[in-house]
């Protein structure tokens, strides 16, 4: 997938919860991804990268393709 941080929809493959995603830069350490399926927003992800670049935290909210609530926090740490 190729996309830009311009808030426009870009096609996605291989994701059961989305066929389009829009990326928006919030500030120098964070961005937002809005995932859509059939034109309807399914999941919103907020991504924050720590100032030292060693931790990325993603918070996801919304509804998956099966209609189940999504409320995830995912933390990645560089080792």
C-alpha positions as CSV (number, residue, x, y, z in Angstrom):
1,X,0.0,0.0,0.0
2,X,1.2,3.5,-0.8
3,X,-0.4,6.5,1.0
4,X,0.3,10.0,2.1
5,X,-0.5,11.9,5.3
6,X,-3.2,14.0,3.5
7,X,-6.4,12.7,4.9
8,X,-7.5,11.2,1.6
9,X,-8.8,7.6,1.2
10,X,-6.3,5.0,-0.1
11,X,-7.2,1.4,-1.1
12,X,-6.2,-1.4,1.3
13,X,-6.0,-5.1,0.7
14,X,-5.8,-8.0,3.1
15,X,-7.6,-6.2,6.0
16,X,-11.1,-7.7,6.7
17,X,-12.1,-4.5,8.6
18,X,-11.2,-2.0,5.8
19,X,-11.0,-1.5,2.1
20,X,-9.8,2.2,2.4
21,X,-7.6,4.1,4.9
22,X,-6.9,7.8,5.4
23,X,-3.8,9.0,7.1
24,X,-3.5,12.4,8.8
25,X,-0.4,13.8,10.6
26,X,-1.4,15.3,14.0
27,X,2.0,16.6,15.0
28,X,5.7,15.7,14.8
29,X,5.2,12.5,17.0
30,X,1.7,11.4,16.1
31,X,-0.8,10.5,13.4
32,X,-4.3,9.2,12.9
33,X,-5.5,6.4,10.6
34,X,-9.2,6.2,9.7
35,X,-10.2,2.8,8.3
36,X,-13.3,2.4,6.2
37,X,-15.3,-0.5,4.8
38,X,-17.8,0.2,2.1
39,X,-17.6,3.9,2.8
40,X,-18.3,3.5,6.5
41,X,-15.8,4.3,9.2
42,X,-14.9,1.1,11.0
43,X,-11.8,1.7,13.1
44,X,-9.9,4.9,14.1
45,X,-6.3,4.4,15.1
46,X,-4.2,7.0,16.9
47,X,-0.5,6.4,16.7
48,X,2.0,8.2,19.0
49,X,5.8,7.7,18.7
50,X,7.9,8.6,21.7
51,X,10.4,11.5,21.4
52,X,13.3,9.0,21.6
53,X,11.8,6.9,18.8
54,X,11.9,3.7,20.9
55,X,8.2,3.3,21.6
56,X,5.1,3.4,19.4
57,X,1.7,3.3,21.0
58,X,-1.4,2.7,18.9
59,X,-4.9,3.2,20.3
60,X,-7.8,1.7,18.2
61,X,-11.5,2.3,18.6
62,X,-14.5,1.4,16.5
63,X,-16.3,-1.7,15.2
64,X,-14.8,-4.6,13.3
65,X,-16.3,-6.3,10.2
66,X,-18.3,-8.6,12.4
67,X,-19.9,-5.7,14.3
68,X,-17.9,-6.3,17.5
69,X,-16.5,-3.3,19.5
70,X,-12.8,-2.6,19.1
71,X,-11.0,-0.9,21.9
72,X,-7.2,-1.8,21.7
73,X,-4.0,-0.3,22.9
74,X,-0.9,-1.8,21.3
75,X,2.6,-0.8,22.4
76,X,5.7,-1.6,20.4
77,X,9.1,-1.2,21.9
78,X,12.4,-1.1,20.0
79,X,15.0,-3.4,21.7
